[in-house]
Amino acid sequence: MAPTIYVASTNPGKLLDFSVAAGALGERGAITILALPGIAAILQAPEDEETFEGNARAKAIYYSHFLPGELMLADDSGLEVDALNGHPGVRSARYALDSGAPTRDGESVDQANNNFLLKEMAGIPAPQRSARYRCVLALARNGECFATGEGAVNGQILAEPIGTGGFGYDPLFFLPALGKTMAQIDLDTKHRLSHRGRAFRALLHQAQGKLS
């Protein structure tokens, strides 16, 4: 029987990424990906660790208590920009909010973060705009984290967004080898190249024999 992994996230982009990653395994490694039922009503786990792995582990353990006996997947991921000394890093999802930057009317969290990043990167020449997406996934059951996986992908930060796909910083994250941003590529290519896809494959490799 194919295992089911529940994801501790309400982010539709992440859920889609994991579903595509699981689907790419084919019938022999079929995995069903579902959102944790009722997660919107659960008090959010604190994300106060200093590393991606620390936050991923803490979230997987925390949310696993709400669905005893089931596999619980949690992630922590973000953008590291070399010119900004690795920031926003673990604060990627709250970059603009943490900075106190004013938001425009009707602006989404992703738009606010992208606009603040562009402001921070203003005047930095193209050769110095290197960055990477990093992701750490953690898998837990009944309060025990028994597997982690990490992935990263290198790119550059553009001076303006391009593309309408993806989420987060994808419209600004340029992949030189493809000549496209993360927001311009199809889901299958994104799974193959992205930090989240690589982390998922690494996680499954470590969790072999423990998914039943």
TAHU-V54593 format. One record per pair of residues at least 4 apart in sequence whose C-alpha atoms are under 7 Angstrom apart, sorted by the first residue. I is the first residue (numbers start at 1). J is the second residue. D is the distance in Angstrom with one decimal. If there is no record, write none. Layout:
BEGIN
i->I j->J d->D
i->I j->J d->D
END
This chain:
BEGIN
i->2 j->30 d->5.7
i->2 j->31 d->5.6
i->3 j->31 d->5.3
i->3 j->32 d->6.3
i->3 j->211 d->6.2
i->3 j->212 d->5.9
i->4 j->31 d->5.8
i->4 j->32 d->4.6
i->4 j->33 d->6.0
i->5 j->32 d->6.2
i->5 j->33 d->5.2
i->5 j->34 d->6.4
i->5 j->71 d->5.1
i->5 j->72 d->6.0
i->5 j->73 d->6.6
i->6 j->33 d->6.0
i->6 j->34 d->4.9
i->6 j->35 d->5.3
i->6 j->36 d->5.3
i->6 j->71 d->6.0
i->6 j->72 d->4.9
i->6 j->73 d->5.9
i->7 j->34 d->6.1
i->7 j->35 d->4.8
i->7 j->36 d->5.5
i->7 j->72 d->5.9
i->7 j->73 d->4.8
i->7 j->74 d->6.1
i->8 j->35 d->6.5
i->8 j->36 d->5.6
i->8 j->63 d->6.5
i->8 j->72 d->6.8
i->8 j->73 d->6.0
i->8 j->74 d->5.3
i->9 j->35 d->6.6
i->11 j->15 d->6.4
i->12 j->16 d->6.1
i->13 j->17 d->6.2
i->13 j->166 d->6.7
i->13 j->167 d->6.4
i->14 j->18 d->6.2
i->15 j->19 d->6.2
i->16 j->20 d->6.1
i->17 j->21 d->6.1
i->17 j->191 d->6.9
i->18 j->22 d->6.1
i->18 j->33 d->6.9
i->19 j->23 d->6.0
i->19 j->33 d->5.7
i->20 j->24 d->6.2
i->20 j->191 d->6.9
i->21 j->191 d->5.9
i->21 j->197 d->6.0
i->22 j->30 d->6.7
i->22 j->31 d->5.6
i->23 j->30 d->6.8
i->25 j->29 d->5.3
i->25 j->30 d->6.2
i->26 j->30 d->5.8
i->38 j->42 d->6.9
i->45 j->59 d->5.9
i->45 j->62 d->6.7
i->47 j->55 d->5.6
i->48 j->55 d->7.0
i->49 j->54 d->5.4
i->49 j->55 d->5.3
i->50 j->54 d->6.9
i->51 j->55 d->6.4
i->51 j->90 d->6.5
i->52 j->56 d->6.1
i->52 j->76 d->5.1
i->52 j->77 d->6.3
i->52 j->90 d->6.1
i->52 j->136 d->5.9
i->53 j->57 d->6.0
i->53 j->76 d->7.0
i->53 j->136 d->5.5
i->54 j->58 d->6.2
i->55 j->59 d->6.1
i->55 j->76 d->6.1
i->56 j->60 d->6.1
i->56 j->74 d->5.5
i->56 j->75 d->4.7
i->56 j->76 d->5.0
i->56 j->136 d->6.4
i->56 j->137 d->5.9
i->56 j->138 d->5.5
i->57 j->61 d->6.2
i->57 j->138 d->5.3
i->57 j->145 d->6.4
i->58 j->62 d->6.1
i->59 j->63 d->6.0
i->59 j->74 d->5.9
i->60 j->64 d->6.0
i->60 j->72 d->5.9
i->60 j->73 d->5.7
i->60 j->74 d->4.8
i->60 j->138 d->6.0
i->60 j->139 d->6.1
i->60 j->140 d->5.5
i->60 j->145 d->6.9
i->61 j->140 d->5.7
i->61 j->143 d->4.6
i->61 j->144 d->5.9
i->61 j->145 d->6.0
i->62 j->143 d->6.7
i->64 j->68 d->6.4
i->64 j->72 d->5.4
i->64 j->140 d->6.3
i->64 j->141 d->5.6
i->64 j->142 d->5.6
i->64 j->143 d->5.7
i->65 j->142 d->5.7
i->65 j->143 d->5.9
i->68 j->142 d->5.4
i->69 j->141 d->6.1
i->69 j->142 d->5.9
i->70 j->141 d->5.8
i->71 j->139 d->6.7
i->71 j->140 d->5.9
i->71 j->141 d->5.1
i->72 j->139 d->5.6
i->72 j->140 d->5.2
i->72 j->141 d->6.1
i->73 j->137 d->6.9
i->73 j->138 d->5.8
i->73 j->139 d->4.7
i->73 j->140 d->6.6
i->74 j->137 d->5.8
i->74 j->138 d->5.4
i->74 j->139 d->6.6
i->75 j->135 d->6.9
i->75 j->136 d->5.7
i->75 j->137 d->4.4
i->75 j->138 d->6.2
i->76 j->135 d->5.9
i->76 j->136 d->5.6
i->76 j->137 d->6.6
i->77 j->90 d->6.9
i->77 j->134 d->5.5
i->77 j->135 d->4.1
i->77 j->136 d->6.2
i->78 j->89 d->5.4
i->78 j->90 d->6.0
i->78 j->92 d->5.2
i->78 j->133 d->5.8
i->78 j->134 d->5.6
i->78 j->135 d->6.6
i->79 j->88 d->6.1
i->79 j->89 d->5.3
i->79 j->92 d->6.1
i->79 j->132 d->5.9
i->79 j->133 d->4.7
i->79 j->134 d->6.4
i->80 j->86 d->4.4
i->80 j->87 d->5.3
i->80 j->88 d->6.0
i->80 j->89 d->5.1
i->80 j->131 d->5.5
i->80 j->132 d->5.3
i->80 j->133 d->6.3
i->81 j->85 d->6.5
i->81 j->86 d->4.8
i->81 j->87 d->5.7
i->81 j->130 d->6.3
i->81 j->131 d->4.3
i->81 j->132 d->6.6
i->82 j->86 d->5.2
i->82 j->130 d->5.9
i->82 j->131 d->5.7
i->83 j->128 d->6.5
i->83 j->129 d->6.4
i->88 j->92 d->4.8
i->88 j->95 d->6.2
i->91 j->95 d->5.6
i->94 j->98 d->5.8
i->95 j->99 d->6.3
i->95 j->113 d->5.7
i->96 j->100 d->6.4
i->96 j->101 d->5.5
i->96 j->112 d->6.0
i->96 j->113 d->4.9
i->96 j->116 d->5.8
i->97 j->101 d->6.4
i->103 j->107 d->6.5
i->103 j->112 d->6.2
i->107 j->111 d->6.0
i->107 j->112 d->6.3
i->108 j->112 d->6.2
i->109 j->113 d->6.2
i->110 j->114 d->6.1
i->110 j->168 d->5.2
i->111 j->115 d->6.0
i->112 j->116 d->6.1
i->113 j->117 d->6.1
i->114 j->118 d->6.2
i->114 j->169 d->6.1
i->115 j->119 d->6.3
i->116 j->120 d->6.3
i->117 j->121 d->6.1
i->118 j->122 d->6.0
i->118 j->159 d->6.6
i->124 j->128 d->6.5
i->124 j->129 d->6.8
i->125 j->129 d->6.7
i->129 j->156 d->5.4
i->129 j->157 d->5.4
i->130 j->155 d->6.0
i->130 j->156 d->4.4
i->130 j->157 d->6.5
i->131 j->154 d->6.0
i->131 j->155 d->5.4
i->131 j->156 d->5.3
i->131 j->157 d->6.6
i->132 j->152 d->6.6
i->132 j->153 d->5.5
i->132 j->154 d->4.3
i->132 j->155 d->5.7
i->133 j->152 d->5.5
i->133 j->153 d->5.4
i->133 j->154 d->6.6
i->133 j->195 d->6.0
i->134 j->151 d->5.9
i->134 j->152 d->4.4
i->134 j->153 d->6.8
i->134 j->195 d->5.6
i->135 j->150 d->5.7
i->135 j->151 d->5.4
i->135 j->152 d->6.4
i->135 j->195 d->5.6
i->135 j->196 d->5.7
i->135 j->199 d->6.3
i->136 j->148 d->6.9
i->136 j->149 d->5.6
i->136 j->150 d->4.4
i->136 j->151 d->6.6
i->136 j->199 d->6.2
i->137 j->148 d->5.4
i->137 j->149 d->5.2
i->137 j->150 d->6.4
i->137 j->199 d->6.3
i->137 j->200 d->6.9
i->137 j->203 d->6.8
i->138 j->145 d->6.7
i->138 j->147 d->5.8
i->138 j->148 d->4.4
i->138 j->149 d->6.7
i->139 j->145 d->5.6
i->139 j->146 d->6.2
i->139 j->147 d->5.3
i->139 j->148 d->6.3
i->140 j->144 d->5.2
i->140 j->145 d->4.0
i->140 j->146 d->5.8
i->141 j->145 d->6.6
i->147 j->203 d->6.3
i->147 j->206 d->6.0
i->147 j->207 d->5.6
i->148 j->203 d->5.2
i->149 j->199 d->4.8
i->149 j->200 d->6.4
i->149 j->202 d->4.7
i->149 j->203 d->4.0
i->150 j->199 d->4.3
i->150 j->202 d->6.5
i->151 j->195 d->4.5
i->151 j->196 d->6.3
i->151 j->198 d->4.8
i->151 j->199 d->4.2
i->152 j->195 d->4.2
i->153 j->194 d->6.0
i->153 j->195 d->5.3
i->155 j->173 d->6.2
i->155 j->174 d->5.4
i->155 j->175 d->5.0
i->155 j->176 d->6.6
i->156 j->173 d->5.8
i->156 j->174 d->5.1
i->156 j->175 d->6.8
i->157 j->172 d->5.4
i->157 j->173 d->5.1
i->157 j->174 d->6.1
i->158 j->172 d->5.1
i->158 j->173 d->6.6
i->158 j->174 d->6.5
i->160 j->172 d->6.5
i->161 j->171 d->4.6
i->161 j->172 d->4.8
i->162 j->171 d->4.9
i->162 j->172 d->6.5
i->162 j->181 d->6.6
i->163 j->171 d->5.4
i->163 j->181 d->6.9
i->163 j->183 d->4.8
i->163 j->184 d->4.9
i->164 j->171 d->6.9
i->164 j->183 d->5.6
i->164 j->184 d->6.8
i->165 j->183 d->4.3
i->165 j->184 d->6.0
i->166 j->170 d->5.9
i->166 j->182 d->6.9
i->166 j->183 d->4.9
i->169 j->173 d->6.2
i->170 j->181 d->6.5
i->170 j->182 d->4.7
i->170 j->183 d->4.9
i->171 j->181 d->5.9
i->171 j->182 d->6.3
i->171 j->183 d->4.9
i->172 j->181 d->6.6
i->173 j->181 d->5.3
i->173 j->182 d->5.8
i->174 j->180 d->5.7
i->174 j->181 d->4.1
i->174 j->182 d->6.4
i->175 j->179 d->5.9
i->175 j->180 d->5.6
i->175 j->181 d->5.6
i->175 j->182 d->6.9
i->176 j->180 d->7.0
i->180 j->184 d->5.9
i->180 j->185 d->7.0
i->185 j->189 d->6.4
i->185 j->190 d->6.3
i->186 j->190 d->6.1
i->187 j->191 d->6.1
i->188 j->192 d->6.4
i->189 j->193 d->6.2
i->190 j->194 d->5.2
i->191 j->197 d->4.6
i->192 j->197 d->6.1
i->193 j->197 d->6.9
i->194 j->198 d->6.3
i->195 j->199 d->6.0
i->196 j->200 d->6.1
i->197 j->201 d->6.4
i->198 j->202 d->6.2
i->199 j->203 d->6.0
i->200 j->204 d->6.3
i->201 j->205 d->6.3
i->202 j->206 d->6.4
i->203 j->207 d->6.1
i->204 j->208 d->6.1
i->207 j->211 d->6.7
END
